[in-house]
């Protein structure tokens, strides 16, 4: 098996190297193991005649940053689900899937837990609350919310930023009701207090903030994969959850509160950059590998991702792309070791992908394997509905 993300001329360590047609040449006359340790089998090489060649895996022994691109219907979410299945079966790692469209419920068949998102208010730094609520931090209501959250977190746990809340769970968090009461007690103009309280009431209606929610690290401590079902959750609330989870997993590894290497798999990742979740995701992309936190961002709109998502990724998986802006973002990954135009090498078929592996400084065309669990991301078709269903 050829292992992506594992450096060296023989990345899988089995004495073989992939030929150009995707088969293996045995250099040392040794048997090829079915799967090297800590490896996710994602598919096989796509040979010139369209047949499946040698098996292809992804290294799970070390942390990675990756992106999965593809226009709608080409297999982007499917590929993310394949990776989640493999992570669920591997030792020492655990996947946490951000599911904004509600298409990963089938992973329950692989032992995943589909959980309703709930995070503590203290897991969002006070400075981020005005932006989260759509308030100008320099305005009266925005500055009031910032100050009230900071004072409440300091009073509860003495940390201020709320990061320990995500990691170890030892930091108490104020409830949104308590924050509203604190706003009412502040010496400020009535209209300022009213605006701040109304925005906090809006945040409470999102249903994602709970002062007694388990710490974020609990999503990964027992080794059971978790799917965060964000379908139907307002955009601002979903961004708050992603920020809390991304930062929480990072802090848990820094503080020694998590003995597994977590992989955060984010579908429709473009929706979470440029807002409240942006700093936490950038932290994982740029610094996550040091404490052992991997992140994979999947999107059908590569142009909407920041350049850092591509430049910091050591694994890039791209299904078919046609929009010029998205192809241009893909072109940013072109390196001196790659010959030719990457965009021109994109495969045409559904489930086929071009994989750029920075560890081995190579690019390969791969056919993604079939899912073992149900894939719920396929679009409905009118032709499949019976007369009774259509009514």
C-alpha positions as a Markdown table, in Angstrom:
| # | Residue | x | y | z |
|---|---|---|---|---|
| 1 | Unk | 0.0 | 0.0 | 0.0 |
| 2 | Unk | 1.3 | 3.5 | -0.9 |
| 3 | Unk | 0.8 | 5.8 | 2.1 |
| 4 | Unk | 0.2 | 9.5 | 1.5 |
| 5 | Unk | 1.7 | 11.8 | 4.1 |
| 6 | Unk | 4.5 | 9.5 | 5.1 |
| 7 | Unk | 7.8 | 10.7 | 3.8 |
| 8 | Unk | 10.6 | 8.7 | 2.2 |
| 9 | Unk | 11.0 | 6.9 | -1.1 |
| 10 | Unk | 9.1 | 3.9 | 0.3 |
| 11 | Unk | 6.4 | 5.7 | 2.3 |
| 12 | Unk | 4.6 | 2.6 | 3.4 |
| 13 | Unk | 7.8 | 0.7 | 4.4 |
| 14 | Unk | 6.8 | -2.5 | 2.6 |
| 15 | Unk | 9.7 | -2.6 | 0.1 |
| 16 | Unk | 7.5 | -1.5 | -2.9 |
| 17 | Unk | 7.1 | 1.7 | -4.8 |
| 18 | Unk | 4.1 | 2.6 | -7.0 |
| 19 | Unk | 4.6 | 2.3 | -10.8 |
| 20 | Unk | 3.2 | 5.0 | -13.1 |
| 21 | Unk | 0.2 | 2.8 | -13.8 |
| 22 | Unk | -0.6 | 2.4 | -10.1 |
| 23 | Unk | 0.7 | -1.1 | -9.6 |
| 24 | Unk | 3.5 | -2.1 | -7.2 |
| 25 | Unk | 7.0 | -3.3 | -8.1 |
| 26 | Unk | 8.5 | -5.5 | -5.4 |
| 27 | Unk | 12.1 | -4.5 | -4.9 |
| 28 | Unk | 12.9 | -6.8 | -2.0 |
| 29 | Unk | 10.8 | -9.8 | -2.8 |
| 30 | Unk | 8.8 | -9.5 | 0.4 |
| 31 | Unk | 5.1 | -9.9 | 0.8 |
| 32 | Unk | 3.0 | -6.8 | 0.9 |
| 33 | Unk | 1.0 | -6.4 | 4.1 |
| 34 | Unk | -2.7 | -5.7 | 3.8 |
| 35 | Unk | -2.4 | -2.4 | 5.6 |
| 36 | Unk | 0.6 | -0.8 | 7.4 |
| 37 | Unk | 0.0 | 0.3 | 11.0 |
| 38 | Unk | -1.7 | 3.6 | 11.6 |
| 39 | Unk | -2.9 | 3.9 | 8.0 |
| 40 | Unk | -6.2 | 4.9 | 6.5 |
| 41 | Unk | -7.1 | 3.1 | 3.3 |
| 42 | Unk | -8.9 | 5.7 | 1.2 |
| 43 | Unk | -8.8 | 4.0 | -2.2 |
| 44 | Unk | -6.5 | 3.0 | -5.0 |
| 45 | Unk | -4.5 | 4.4 | -7.8 |
| 46 | Unk | -6.4 | 5.1 | -11.0 |
| 47 | Unk | -4.5 | 3.3 | -13.8 |
| 48 | Unk | -4.3 | 4.6 | -17.3 |
| 49 | Unk | -6.9 | 2.2 | -18.5 |
| 50 | Unk | -9.3 | 3.3 | -15.8 |
| 51 | Unk | -8.9 | 0.2 | -13.7 |
| 52 | Unk | -7.9 | 0.2 | -10.0 |
| 53 | Unk | -4.3 | -0.1 | -9.2 |
| 54 | Unk | -2.4 | -0.5 | -5.9 |
| 55 | Unk | -4.1 | 0.5 | -2.7 |
| 56 | Unk | -3.6 | 4.0 | -1.4 |
| 57 | Unk | -3.6 | 5.0 | 2.3 |
| 58 | Unk | -3.2 | 8.1 | 4.4 |
| 59 | Unk | -0.7 | 8.3 | 7.3 |
| 60 | Unk | -2.5 | 8.5 | 10.7 |
| 61 | Unk | 0.6 | 8.1 | 12.8 |
| 62 | Unk | 1.5 | 11.8 | 12.6 |
| 63 | Unk | -0.8 | 14.9 | 12.6 |
| 64 | Unk | -1.7 | 16.5 | 9.3 |
| 65 | Unk | -3.5 | 19.5 | 7.8 |
| 66 | Unk | -5.5 | 18.8 | 4.7 |
| 67 | Unk | -8.1 | 20.2 | 2.3 |
| 68 | Unk | -10.7 | 18.3 | 0.2 |
| 69 | Unk | -12.0 | 20.2 | -2.8 |
| 70 | Unk | -14.7 | 19.4 | -5.3 |
| 71 | Unk | -17.7 | 20.9 | -7.0 |
| 72 | Unk | -21.1 | 19.6 | -5.9 |
| 73 | Unk | -21.8 | 16.0 | -6.7 |
| 74 | Unk | -18.2 | 14.9 | -7.3 |
| 75 | Unk | -17.6 | 13.2 | -3.9 |
| 76 | Unk | -16.2 | 15.8 | -1.5 |
| 77 | Unk | -18.3 | 14.9 | 1.5 |
| 78 | Unk | -18.1 | 11.2 | 0.5 |
| 79 | Unk | -14.3 | 11.3 | 0.7 |
| 80 | Unk | -14.5 | 13.0 | 4.1 |
| 81 | Unk | -16.8 | 10.2 | 5.3 |
| 82 | Unk | -14.3 | 7.6 | 4.1 |
| 83 | Unk | -11.6 | 9.3 | 6.1 |
| 84 | Unk | -13.9 | 9.4 | 9.2 |
| 85 | Unk | -14.6 | 5.6 | 8.8 |
| 86 | Unk | -10.9 | 4.9 | 8.8 |
| 87 | Unk | -10.2 | 7.1 | 11.7 |
| 88 | Unk | -12.9 | 5.4 | 13.7 |
| 89 | Unk | -11.2 | 2.0 | 13.2 |
| 90 | Unk | -7.7 | 3.2 | 14.1 |
| 91 | Unk | -5.9 | 3.2 | 17.4 |
| 92 | Unk | -4.6 | 6.4 | 19.1 |
| 93 | Unk | -6.7 | 8.8 | 17.0 |
| 94 | Unk | -10.3 | 10.0 | 17.1 |
| 95 | Unk | -12.3 | 12.0 | 14.6 |
| 96 | Unk | -14.7 | 14.8 | 15.4 |
| 97 | Unk | -16.8 | 15.7 | 12.3 |
| 98 | Unk | -18.4 | 19.1 | 11.8 |
| 99 | Unk | -21.6 | 18.3 | 9.9 |
| 100 | Unk | -23.4 | 21.5 | 8.9 |
| 101 | Unk | -25.6 | 19.8 | 6.3 |
| 102 | Unk | -26.7 | 16.8 | 8.3 |
| 103 | Unk | -25.2 | 14.2 | 5.9 |
| 104 | Unk | -22.9 | 12.2 | 8.2 |
| 105 | Unk | -25.5 | 10.5 | 10.3 |
| 106 | Unk | -24.7 | 7.2 | 8.6 |
| 107 | Unk | -21.4 | 7.1 | 10.4 |
| 108 | Unk | -23.3 | 5.8 | 13.4 |
| 109 | Unk | -22.9 | 2.4 | 11.8 |
| 110 | Unk | -19.1 | 2.8 | 12.3 |
| 111 | Unk | -19.6 | 3.6 | 16.0 |
| 112 | Unk | -19.8 | 7.3 | 15.7 |
| 113 | Unk | -22.0 | 9.4 | 18.1 |
| 114 | Unk | -24.2 | 12.0 | 16.4 |
| 115 | Unk | -24.4 | 14.7 | 19.1 |
| 116 | Unk | -26.4 | 17.9 | 19.4 |
| 117 | Unk | -23.9 | 20.7 | 19.7 |
| 118 | Unk | -23.6 | 22.3 | 23.1 |
| 119 | Unk | -20.7 | 24.5 | 24.4 |
| 120 | Unk | -20.2 | 26.6 | 27.4 |
| 121 | Unk | -20.4 | 30.4 | 27.0 |
| 122 | Unk | -17.0 | 30.7 | 28.6 |
| 123 | Unk | -15.5 | 28.7 | 25.7 |
| 124 | Unk | -15.9 | 31.9 | 23.5 |
| 125 | Unk | -13.4 | 34.6 | 24.6 |
| 126 | Unk | -15.1 | 37.8 | 25.8 |
| 127 | Unk | -13.5 | 39.8 | 22.9 |
| 128 | Unk | -15.3 | 37.6 | 20.4 |
| 129 | Unk | -18.8 | 38.0 | 21.8 |
| 130 | Unk | -19.6 | 41.4 | 20.1 |
| 131 | Unk | -18.7 | 39.9 | 16.7 |
| 132 | Unk | -20.6 | 36.7 | 17.5 |
| 133 | Unk | -23.7 | 38.8 | 18.2 |
| 134 | Unk | -23.3 | 41.2 | 15.3 |
| 135 | Unk | -22.3 | 44.1 | 17.5 |
| 136 | Unk | -19.7 | 46.7 | 16.9 |
| 137 | Unk | -17.2 | 46.2 | 19.8 |
| 138 | Unk | -16.7 | 49.9 | 20.0 |
| 139 | Unk | -20.4 | 50.6 | 20.3 |
| 140 | Unk | -22.2 | 50.9 | 23.7 |
| 141 | Unk | -24.0 | 47.5 | 23.5 |
| 142 | Unk | -20.9 | 45.8 | 22.0 |
| 143 | Unk | -18.5 | 47.1 | 24.7 |
| 144 | Unk | -21.0 | 46.3 | 27.4 |
| 145 | Unk | -21.4 | 42.7 | 26.3 |
| 146 | Unk | -17.6 | 42.3 | 26.1 |
| 147 | Unk | -17.1 | 43.7 | 29.6 |
| 148 | Unk | -19.9 | 41.7 | 31.2 |
| 149 | Unk | -18.7 | 38.4 | 29.7 |
| 150 | Unk | -15.1 | 39.2 | 30.8 |
| 151 | Unk | -16.2 | 40.1 | 34.4 |
| 152 | Unk | -18.5 | 37.0 | 34.6 |
| 153 | Unk | -15.8 | 34.6 | 33.4 |
| 154 | Unk | -13.2 | 36.1 | 35.8 |
| 155 | Unk | -15.7 | 35.8 | 38.7 |
| 156 | Unk | -16.5 | 32.1 | 37.9 |
| 157 | Unk | -13.1 | 30.7 | 37.0 |
| 158 | Unk | -10.5 | 33.4 | 37.2 |
| 159 | Unk | -9.1 | 32.7 | 33.7 |
| 160 | Unk | -10.8 | 35.3 | 31.5 |
| 161 | Unk | -10.4 | 33.6 | 28.1 |
| 162 | Unk | -12.3 | 30.4 | 28.8 |
| 163 | Unk | -9.6 | 28.2 | 27.3 |
| 164 | Unk | -9.3 | 25.9 | 30.3 |
| 165 | Unk | -13.0 | 25.3 | 30.1 |
| 166 | Unk | -12.5 | 23.5 | 26.8 |
| 167 | Unk | -9.5 | 21.6 | 27.8 |
| 168 | Unk | -10.0 | 20.3 | 31.3 |
| 169 | Unk | -13.5 | 21.2 | 32.3 |
| 170 | Unk | -12.4 | 22.8 | 35.5 |
| 171 | Unk | -13.5 | 26.3 | 34.6 |
| 172 | Unk | -17.0 | 27.3 | 35.6 |
| 173 | Unk | -19.0 | 29.1 | 33.0 |
| 174 | Unk | -21.7 | 31.8 | 33.5 |
| 175 | Unk | -25.0 | 31.0 | 31.9 |
| 176 | Unk | -26.6 | 33.4 | 29.3 |
| 177 | Unk | -29.3 | 34.1 | 31.8 |
| 178 | Unk | -26.7 | 35.2 | 34.4 |
| 179 | Unk | -25.0 | 37.4 | 31.7 |
| 180 | Unk | -28.4 | 39.1 | 31.0 |
| 181 | Unk | -28.8 | 39.7 | 34.8 |
| 182 | Unk | -25.3 | 41.2 | 34.9 |
| 183 | Unk | -26.2 | 43.5 | 32.0 |
| 184 | Unk | -29.3 | 44.7 | 33.8 |
| 185 | Unk | -27.3 | 45.5 | 36.9 |
| 186 | Unk | -24.7 | 47.7 | 35.0 |
| 187 | Unk | -24.8 | 51.4 | 35.3 |
| 188 | Unk | -25.4 | 52.2 | 31.6 |
| 189 | Unk | -28.0 | 54.0 | 29.5 |
| 190 | Unk | -31.3 | 52.0 | 29.4 |
| 191 | Unk | -31.2 | 51.7 | 25.6 |
| 192 | Unk | -27.6 | 50.3 | 25.8 |
| 193 | Unk | -28.6 | 47.7 | 28.4 |
| 194 | Unk | -31.7 | 46.8 | 26.5 |
| 195 | Unk | -29.8 | 46.2 | 23.2 |
| 196 | Unk | -27.1 | 44.1 | 24.9 |
| 197 | Unk | -29.7 | 42.0 | 26.8 |
| 198 | Unk | -31.7 | 41.4 | 23.6 |
| 199 | Unk | -28.7 | 40.2 | 21.7 |
| 200 | Unk | -27.8 | 37.8 | 24.5 |
| 201 | Unk | -31.4 | 36.6 | 24.5 |
| 202 | Unk | -31.0 | 35.9 | 20.7 |
| 203 | Unk | -27.9 | 33.9 | 21.5 |
| 204 | Unk | -29.8 | 31.9 | 24.0 |
| 205 | Unk | -32.5 | 31.1 | 21.4 |
| 206 | Unk | -29.8 | 29.3 | 19.3 |
| 207 | Unk | -29.8 | 26.5 | 21.8 |
| 208 | Unk | -26.0 | 25.8 | 21.6 |
| 209 | Unk | -24.9 | 27.5 | 24.8 |
| 210 | Unk | -25.1 | 25.6 | 28.1 |
| 211 | Unk | -23.2 | 26.5 | 31.2 |
| 212 | Unk | -23.2 | 22.9 | 32.3 |
| 213 | Unk | -22.2 | 21.4 | 28.9 |
| 214 | Unk | -19.4 | 18.8 | 29.0 |
| 215 | Unk | -16.0 | 20.1 | 28.2 |
| 216 | Unk | -15.0 | 19.9 | 24.6 |
| 217 | Unk | -12.3 | 17.4 | 25.3 |
| 218 | Unk | -15.0 | 14.9 | 26.2 |
| 219 | Unk | -15.8 | 14.6 | 22.5 |
| 220 | Unk | -12.5 | 12.7 | 22.1 |
| 221 | Unk | -11.4 | 11.3 | 25.5 |
| 222 | Unk | -13.2 | 8.0 | 25.2 |
| 223 | Unk | -12.1 | 7.3 | 21.7 |
| 224 | Unk | -15.6 | 7.2 | 20.3 |
| 225 | Unk | -15.9 | 9.3 | 17.1 |
| 226 | Unk | -18.3 | 12.2 | 17.3 |
| 227 | Unk | -20.4 | 13.9 | 14.6 |
| 228 | Unk | -21.6 | 17.4 | 15.5 |
| 229 | Unk | -24.9 | 17.8 | 13.9 |
| 230 | Unk | -25.2 | 21.5 | 12.9 |
| 231 | Unk | -28.0 | 21.1 | 10.4 |
| 232 | Unk | -30.5 | 23.9 | 10.9 |
| 233 | Unk | -28.3 | 25.7 | 13.4 |
| 234 | Unk | -28.0 | 29.4 | 12.6 |
| 235 | Unk | -24.7 | 30.4 | 11.0 |
| 236 | Unk | -23.4 | 32.5 | 13.9 |
| 237 | Unk | -24.2 | 29.7 | 16.4 |
| 238 | Unk | -22.5 | 27.1 | 14.2 |
| 239 | Unk | -19.4 | 29.3 | 14.0 |
| 240 | Unk | -19.4 | 29.5 | 17.8 |
| 241 | Unk | -19.5 | 25.8 | 18.2 |
| 242 | Unk | -16.7 | 25.3 | 15.6 |
| 243 | Unk | -14.6 | 27.9 | 17.4 |
| 244 | Unk | -15.1 | 26.2 | 20.8 |
| 245 | Unk | -14.4 | 22.7 | 19.5 |
| 246 | Unk | -11.4 | 23.6 | 17.4 |
| 247 | Unk | -9.8 | 25.6 | 20.2 |
| 248 | Unk | -10.9 | 23.1 | 22.9 |
| 249 | Unk | -9.2 | 20.2 | 21.2 |
| 250 | Unk | -6.0 | 22.2 | 20.7 |
| 251 | Unk | -5.9 | 23.3 | 24.4 |
| 252 | Unk | -6.7 | 19.8 | 25.6 |
| 253 | Unk | -3.6 | 18.5 | 23.8 |
| 254 | Unk | -1.5 | 21.4 | 25.0 |
| 255 | Unk | -2.6 | 20.9 | 28.6 |
| 256 | Unk | -2.2 | 17.1 | 28.5 |
| 257 | Unk | -5.9 | 16.5 | 29.0 |
| 258 | Unk | -6.3 | 14.3 | 25.9 |
| 259 | Unk | -4.2 | 11.1 | 25.2 |
| 260 | Unk | -5.5 | 10.6 | 21.7 |
| 261 | Unk | -4.6 | 12.6 | 18.6 |
| 262 | Unk | -7.8 | 14.3 | 17.4 |
| 263 | Unk | -8.7 | 14.9 | 13.8 |
| 264 | Unk | -11.2 | 17.7 | 13.2 |
| 265 | Unk | -13.0 | 17.1 | 9.9 |
| 266 | Unk | -14.9 | 20.2 | 8.8 |
| 267 | Unk | -17.4 | 20.0 | 5.9 |
| 268 | Unk | -18.4 | 23.1 | 4.1 |
| 269 | Unk | -15.4 | 24.7 | 5.8 |
| 270 | Unk | -15.7 | 28.0 | 3.8 |
| 271 | Unk | -18.7 | 28.9 | 6.0 |
| 272 | Unk | -16.5 | 29.0 | 9.1 |
| 273 | Unk | -13.6 | 31.3 | 7.9 |
| 274 | Unk | -13.9 | 35.0 | 8.1 |
| 275 | Unk | -16.0 | 34.9 | 11.3 |
| 276 | Unk | -15.9 | 33.9 | 14.9 |
| 277 | Unk | -14.4 | 30.4 | 14.1 |
| 278 | Unk | -11.6 | 31.8 | 11.9 |
| 279 | Unk | -8.9 | 32.3 | 14.6 |
| 280 | Unk | -9.3 | 28.8 | 16.0 |
| 281 | Unk | -9.2 | 27.1 | 12.6 |
| 282 | Unk | -6.1 | 29.1 | 11.6 |
| 283 | Unk | -4.5 | 28.0 | 14.8 |
| 284 | Unk | -5.0 | 24.4 | 13.9 |
| 285 | Unk | -3.7 | 24.9 | 10.4 |
| 286 | Unk | -0.6 | 26.7 | 11.4 |
| 287 | Unk | 0.2 | 25.3 | 14.9 |
| 288 | Unk | -2.0 | 22.2 | 15.3 |
| 289 | Unk | 0.6 | 19.7 | 14.3 |
| 290 | Unk | 2.9 | 20.5 | 17.2 |
| 291 | Unk | 0.5 | 19.3 | 19.9 |
| 292 | Unk | -0.9 | 16.6 | 17.6 |
| 293 | Unk | -4.2 | 18.0 | 16.3 |
| 294 | Unk | -5.1 | 17.4 | 12.7 |
| 295 | Unk | -7.6 | 19.4 | 10.7 |
| 296 | Unk | -9.2 | 18.6 | 7.3 |
| 297 | Unk | -11.2 | 21.3 | 5.6 |
| 298 | Unk | -13.6 | 20.2 | 2.9 |
| 299 | Unk | -15.4 | 22.6 | 0.6 |
| 300 | Unk | -17.0 | 23.0 | -2.8 |
| 301 | Unk | -15.9 | 26.6 | -2.8 |
| 302 | Unk | -12.0 | 26.6 | -2.6 |
| 303 | Unk | -11.9 | 30.3 | -3.5 |
| 304 | Unk | -13.8 | 31.1 | -0.3 |
| 305 | Unk | -11.0 | 29.6 | 1.9 |
| 306 | Unk | -8.1 | 31.7 | 3.0 |
| 307 | Unk | -4.8 | 31.1 | 1.3 |
| 308 | Unk | -3.4 | 29.7 | 4.5 |
| 309 | Unk | -5.7 | 26.7 | 4.3 |
| 310 | Unk | -3.9 | 25.6 | 1.1 |
| 311 | Unk | -0.4 | 26.8 | 1.9 |
| 312 | Unk | -0.4 | 25.0 | 5.3 |
| 313 | Unk | -1.9 | 21.7 | 4.1 |
| 314 | Unk | 0.4 | 18.8 | 3.5 |
| 315 | Unk | -2.4 | 16.8 | 1.9 |
| 316 | Unk | -4.6 | 18.2 | -0.8 |
| 317 | Unk | -7.4 | 16.1 | -2.3 |
| 318 | Unk | -9.2 | 17.7 | -5.3 |
| 319 | Unk | -12.2 | 16.2 | -7.1 |
| 320 | Unk | -13.5 | 18.0 | -10.2 |
| 321 | Unk | -13.5 | 21.8 | -10.2 |
| 322 | Unk | -14.8 | 24.0 | -13.0 |
| 323 | Unk | -15.1 | 27.6 | -11.6 |
| 324 | Unk | -12.2 | 29.7 | -12.5 |
| 325 | Unk | -11.7 | 31.2 | -9.0 |
| 326 | Unk | -11.7 | 27.7 | -7.5 |
| 327 | Unk | -9.2 | 26.4 | -10.0 |
| 328 | Unk | -7.0 | 29.5 | -9.2 |
| 329 | Unk | -7.0 | 28.6 | -5.5 |
| 330 | Unk | -6.0 | 25.1 | -6.4 |
| 331 | Unk | -3.1 | 26.5 | -8.5 |
| 332 | Unk | -1.7 | 28.1 | -5.3 |
| 333 | Unk | -0.7 | 24.6 | -4.2 |
| 334 | Unk | 1.5 | 24.1 | -7.2 |
| 335 | Unk | 5.1 | 23.6 | -6.1 |
| 336 | Unk | 8.4 | 23.3 | -7.8 |
| 337 | Unk | 8.4 | 19.5 | -7.5 |
| 338 | Unk | 5.2 | 19.3 | -9.6 |
| 339 | Unk | 5.5 | 19.3 | -13.3 |
| 340 | Unk | 2.6 | 20.7 | -15.5 |
| 341 | Unk | -0.7 | 22.3 | -14.7 |
| 342 | Unk | -2.5 | 20.7 | -11.7 |
| 343 | Unk | -5.8 | 22.0 | -12.9 |
| 344 | Unk | -5.4 | 20.2 | -16.2 |
| 345 | Unk | -4.8 | 17.0 | -14.3 |
| 346 | Unk | -8.1 | 17.0 | -12.4 |
| 347 | Unk | -10.0 | 13.8 | -13.0 |
| 348 | Unk | -13.4 | 13.8 | -14.7 |
| 349 | Unk | -15.2 | 10.9 | -12.9 |
| 350 | Unk | -17.3 | 11.1 | -9.7 |
| 351 | Unk | -15.2 | 9.6 | -6.8 |
| 352 | Unk | -11.9 | 10.2 | -8.6 |
| 353 | Unk | -9.5 | 12.8 | -7.1 |
| 354 | Unk | -6.1 | 14.3 | -7.6 |
| 355 | Unk | -4.1 | 14.0 | -4.4 |
| 356 | Unk | -1.1 | 16.2 | -3.8 |
| 357 | Unk | 1.2 | 14.8 | -1.1 |
| 358 | Unk | 3.7 | 17.3 | 0.2 |
| 359 | Unk | 5.5 | 14.7 | 2.3 |
| 360 | Unk | 6.6 | 12.7 | -0.7 |
| 361 | Unk | 6.4 | 15.7 | -3.1 |
| 362 | Unk | 4.2 | 13.8 | -5.5 |
| 363 | Unk | 0.7 | 14.0 | -7.1 |
| 364 | Unk | -1.4 | 11.0 | -7.8 |
| 365 | Unk | -4.8 | 10.3 | -9.3 |
| 366 | Unk | -6.8 | 8.2 | -6.9 |
| 367 | Unk | -10.2 | 6.5 | -7.0 |
| 368 | Unk | -11.8 | 6.8 | -3.6 |
| 369 | Unk | -13.0 | 3.5 | -2.1 |
| 370 | Unk | -16.7 | 2.8 | -1.4 |
| 371 | Unk | -18.1 | 3.7 | 1.9 |
| 372 | Unk | -18.9 | 1.0 | 4.5 |
| 373 | Unk | -21.5 | 3.2 | 6.1 |
| 374 | Unk | -24.5 | 4.9 | 4.5 |
| 375 | Unk | -23.8 | 8.1 | 2.7 |
| 376 | Unk | -26.6 | 10.7 | 3.2 |
| 377 | Unk | -25.2 | 13.5 | 1.1 |
| 378 | Unk | -26.7 | 12.4 | -2.2 |
| 379 | Unk | -29.3 | 14.9 | -3.6 |
| 380 | Unk | -32.9 | 13.6 | -3.8 |
| 381 | Unk | -34.2 | 12.7 | -7.2 |
| 382 | Unk | -37.8 | 13.1 | -8.4 |
| 383 | Unk | -37.5 | 9.9 | -10.4 |
| 384 | Unk | -37.0 | 7.9 | -7.2 |
| 385 | Unk | -40.1 | 9.2 | -5.6 |
| 386 | Unk | -43.3 | 7.1 | -5.8 |
| 387 | Unk | -46.6 | 8.7 | -6.5 |
| 388 | Unk | -47.4 | 8.6 | -2.9 |
| 389 | Unk | -44.1 | 10.1 | -1.8 |
| 390 | Unk | -44.4 | 12.9 | -4.3 |
| 391 | Unk | -47.7 | 14.0 | -2.9 |
